[in-house]
Amino acid sequence: MTQRPKVTVRTLLDMKKRGEKIVVLTAYDHPTARLEDEAGVEVILVGDSVGNVVLGYETTIPVTVDEMVHHLKAVTRARPQALVVGDLPFMSYQAAPEDAVRSAGRLVKEGGAEAVKVEGARRIEAPVRAIIDAAIPVMGHVGLTPQSVNQFGGYRVQGREAPDGERVLDDARFLEEAGCFALVVEGVPWQLAQRITAAVGIPTIGIGAGPHCDGQVLVVNDLLGIDARFTPRFVKRYAEVGATMSRAFAEFASDVKAGKFPDIDHSYSSD
């Protein structure tokens, strides 16, 4: 099979110009990254959502840079042709530009990320510009920003009221002006996401933002239906892997208890 060209920041900008949709998925380990890359995913996001779906945290807030580096290493060992973007976790970039560059540098130098993602806009202007000045591409994130869950009072759709919608639109324009190469637009009405996509020259990647963004991203565990308890409106479950895993675990346990596994066919012989 012929290997596809490596996806870069420039690839995504060109795709927006051509009106070609961009496919983004999260991954946190080597086999998932390999399978996503073989499927043709353009961007693999090693998101701080690892905290919720892998590490057992209730929010993304406890995730550390060390944990992000660990999971980035696993993903980038797959040597994907997709662009690998790493999330900068909460308080790894907000306090000072020096912290931001140091944290972003670790995701790139140690983890192998090819770009980093940040949440917020004007209040993180100095860190964003400092990271970009250090030659590290930055993806922005507007709308519902999970690291601000305590400030929002929960995971609430943003931009429904006109003033709030104008703020989100202004944030998007600001991040483009600051030098971001793309934007995640999360948890906003589809009409607002459509306006943002038309207003900026960089790709918009929607999650819970309707069909008009330049690309779409889902958390891989949600797409696969690993946790049946999590069923937000914006998630389409393309499989029910969690139910399959539960059945397999139960069948294995039953076979072991009954002495059915291992049988001779699954055993080594001295012959």
C-alpha positions in Angstrom: 0.0 0.0 0.0 1.4 3.4 -1.0 2.0 5.6 2.0 0.1 8.9 1.9 1.9 12.2 2.2 2.7 13.5 5.7 -0.1 15.8 6.9 1.3 19.2 8.0 -0.1 22.5 9.2 0.0 23.7 5.5 -2.0 20.6 4.5 -4.9 21.7 6.7 -4.8 25.3 5.4 -4.9 24.0 1.8 -7.8 21.7 2.7 -9.8 24.6 3.9 -9.2 26.5 0.7 -10.3 23.5 -1.3 -13.4 23.0 0.8 -12.2 19.5 1.8 -13.4 18.3 5.2 -10.7 17.5 7.8 -11.0 14.4 9.9 -9.7 14.6 13.5 -9.8 12.0 16.3 -8.2 11.7 19.7 -5.8 8.9 20.5 -3.9 8.1 23.7 -2.0 4.9 22.8 0.1 3.2 20.1 -2.5 0.7 18.6 -5.3 3.3 18.4 -3.0 5.8 16.7 -1.9 3.2 14.2 -5.4 2.2 13.3 -6.6 5.8 13.0 -3.7 6.6 10.7 -4.4 3.6 8.5 -8.0 4.8 8.2 -6.8 8.1 6.8 -7.4 10.4 9.8 -5.7 13.8 9.1 -5.1 14.9 12.7 -4.6 12.8 15.8 -5.2 14.9 18.9 -3.7 13.6 22.1 -6.2 15.5 24.2 -6.2 16.2 27.9 -9.5 14.3 27.6 -7.2 11.4 28.5 -8.0 12.5 32.0 -11.7 11.7 31.7 -11.6 8.6 29.5 -8.4 6.8 30.4 -7.0 8.1 33.8 -10.3 8.2 35.7 -10.4 11.9 36.5 -13.7 13.6 36.7 -12.5 16.6 34.6 -9.4 17.4 32.5 -8.1 19.8 35.2 -5.8 17.3 37.1 -3.9 16.2 33.9 -0.2 17.0 34.0 2.4 17.7 31.4 4.2 14.5 32.4 1.0 12.5 31.7 0.6 14.3 28.3 4.2 13.5 27.4 3.7 9.8 28.3 0.6 9.4 26.1 2.2 11.5 23.3 5.2 9.1 23.2 2.9 6.1 22.8 1.0 7.8 19.9 4.0 9.1 18.1 5.8 5.7 18.2 3.2 4.7 15.6 5.0 7.2 13.3 1.6 8.4 11.9 1.3 10.3 8.7 -1.4 12.3 10.4 -0.5 15.5 12.1 -0.1 14.9 15.9 -1.3 17.7 18.1 -0.9 17.6 21.9 -3.1 19.4 24.4 -1.4 21.7 26.9 -3.0 20.9 30.2 -4.5 23.3 32.7 -2.0 25.7 34.3 0.8 24.6 32.1 0.6 27.7 30.0 -1.7 30.3 31.5 0.6 31.8 34.2 3.5 33.1 32.1 4.9 33.0 28.6 8.0 31.2 29.9 5.9 28.4 31.4 4.0 28.1 28.1 7.1 27.8 26.0 8.6 25.3 28.4 5.5 23.1 28.5 4.9 23.3 24.8 8.6 22.5 24.2 8.3 19.3 26.3 5.3 18.1 24.3 7.3 18.6 21.1 10.8 17.6 22.2 9.9 14.7 24.6 6.5 13.7 23.4 7.0 14.1 19.6 4.0 16.4 19.1 4.1 18.5 15.9 1.8 21.2 17.3 0.0 22.0 20.6 -3.5 23.1 21.5 -4.5 25.7 24.0 -7.9 26.9 25.4 -8.9 30.5 25.7 -8.2 33.8 23.8 -7.2 37.2 24.9 -6.2 36.3 28.4 -3.6 33.9 27.0 -2.4 36.2 24.2 1.2 36.5 25.6 1.7 32.7 26.1 0.2 31.9 22.6 2.5 34.4 20.9 5.5 33.2 22.8 4.8 29.5 21.8 4.5 30.5 18.2 7.6 32.6 18.4 9.4 29.5 19.6 8.5 27.9 16.2 5.8 25.6 17.7 2.4 25.7 15.8 -0.6 26.4 18.0 -4.2 25.2 17.6 -6.7 27.4 19.4 -9.9 26.3 21.1 -13.0 28.5 21.6 -16.6 28.0 22.8 -16.9 25.4 25.5 -13.4 25.1 26.9 -13.3 22.1 29.3 -10.5 23.6 31.4 -12.9 26.4 32.3 -15.6 24.0 33.6 -15.5 25.5 37.1 -15.9 29.0 35.7 -18.8 27.9 33.4 -20.5 26.0 36.2 -20.5 22.8 34.2 -20.3 21.7 30.6 -22.7 24.2 29.1 -23.3 25.2 25.5 -21.7 28.6 24.9 -22.9 31.4 22.6 -26.6 31.0 22.6 -27.2 34.6 23.6 -26.2 37.3 21.2 -23.5 39.0 23.4 -21.9 35.6 24.3 -21.9 34.6 20.6 -20.2 37.8 19.6 -17.6 37.1 22.3 -16.9 33.6 21.0 -16.6 35.0 17.4 -14.3 37.7 18.6 -12.2 35.0 20.4 -11.9 33.1 17.1 -10.8 36.1 15.1 -8.3 37.1 17.8 -6.7 33.6 17.8 -6.3 33.7 14.0 -4.7 37.2 14.3 -2.4 35.9 17.1 -1.1 33.2 14.7 -3.0 30.0 15.4 -3.1 27.6 12.4 -6.5 26.1 13.3 -9.4 26.3 15.9 -11.4 23.7 17.7 -14.9 25.1 18.1 -16.7 23.2 20.8 -20.2 23.3 22.3 -21.8 26.2 20.4 -25.0 26.5 18.3 -24.4 25.4 14.7 -25.3 28.9 13.4 -22.5 30.5 15.4 -20.0 27.8 14.2 -21.0 28.6 10.6 -20.4 32.3 11.2 -17.0 31.6 12.8 -16.0 29.2 9.9 -16.8 31.9 7.4 -15.1 34.7 9.3 -11.7 33.1 9.7 -9.2 32.0 7.2 -7.9 29.1 9.3 -9.6 25.7 9.6 -12.3 25.2 12.2 -12.7 21.8 13.8 -16.1 21.2 15.3 -17.2 19.2 18.3 -20.7 19.7 19.3 -20.8 22.6 16.8 -22.8 21.4 13.9 -22.0 20.4 10.3 -20.6 23.7 8.9 -17.0 23.6 10.4 -14.1 22.7 8.1 -13.5 19.5 10.0 -14.8 17.4 12.9 -13.3 15.8 16.0 -14.6 13.2 18.4 -13.1 11.6 21.4 -12.3 8.1 20.2 -13.8 6.4 23.3 -17.1 8.1 22.7 -17.1 7.2 19.0 -16.5 3.6 19.9 -19.1 3.4 22.6 -16.7 2.3 25.3 -18.5 4.0 28.1 -22.3 3.5 27.7 -22.9 6.1 30.5 -21.7 9.0 28.4 -24.2 9.9 25.7 -24.0 13.6 24.8 -26.2 14.8 22.0 -23.3 15.6 19.6 -21.7 12.1 19.8 -22.5 9.5 17.1 -21.5 6.1 18.3 -20.1 4.1 15.4 -19.6 0.9 17.5 -20.5 -0.6 20.8 -17.1 -1.7 21.9 -17.8 -1.4 25.6 -20.6 -4.0 25.4 -18.4 -6.3 23.3 -15.6 -6.0 25.8 -18.0 -6.7 28.7 -19.3 -9.9 27.0 -15.8 -11.1 26.2 -14.6 -10.5 29.8 -17.6 -12.4 31.2 -17.2 -15.3 28.8 -13.5 -15.5 29.7 -14.3 -15.5 33.4 -17.0 -18.2 32.9 -14.6 -20.4 30.8 -11.9 -20.2 33.4 -14.2 -21.0 36.3 -15.6 -24.0 34.4 -12.2 -25.3 33.4 -13.0 -24.7 29.7 -10.0 -22.4 29.2 -7.3 -23.2 28.4 -8.0 -26.4 26.5 -5.4 -28.5 24.7 -5.8 -26.5 21.5 -4.6 -23.4 23.5 -1.7 -25.2 25.3 1.9 -26.1 24.4 2.9 -29.8 24.1 6.2 -31.6 24.7 5.7 -33.5 21.4 
